[in-house]
Amino acid sequence: VFVKIAGNFSFPTWPGHPVGPKSSDRGLVIHGVLRMKSRESLVRLKEFQVKEKQRQLNQLQMMMAEFDRMTKELESQITFEEKKSGITDPSHFAYPTFAKAARQRADNLQVSVRELKIQQDAAELALEEVKAEYAKAAALEERDGGVRMRAWGFAGAA
């Protein structure tokens, strides 16, 4: 049986217990329930943030790998074009236009990889910070869970 007290809060009653909590119980129960729910929400939020930062880091790594692959492919095409024309000097007037454009594209991809590396380093730092926050929130939740178990009189609660 639940008794509704103070708006939306309901409290369990049991045989031999007066209807509703005593005034001294009321604050403890309300604050305990609210603190428990806010800690659980905090843990879920931190867990989501860890997963999101990990996803972002993985995405950056995949982009870097893809850009490296594209660069190697372009360099292969450049080498083929240079062998076909017999001209390997990019400043030569008859240097193949395709090779010149491919070389510029490869250079741009390498610049992008360097910029992504900087972003990756920042993402790794952010991930470590969020992991530390998650561990702290989980430890608080675990500690509070043990306190609640002892307060409710469950056997074996440490």
Beta strands, then each sheet from edge to edge (+ up, - down):
strand 1: 2-5
strand 2: 9-12
sheet 1: 1+ 2-
end
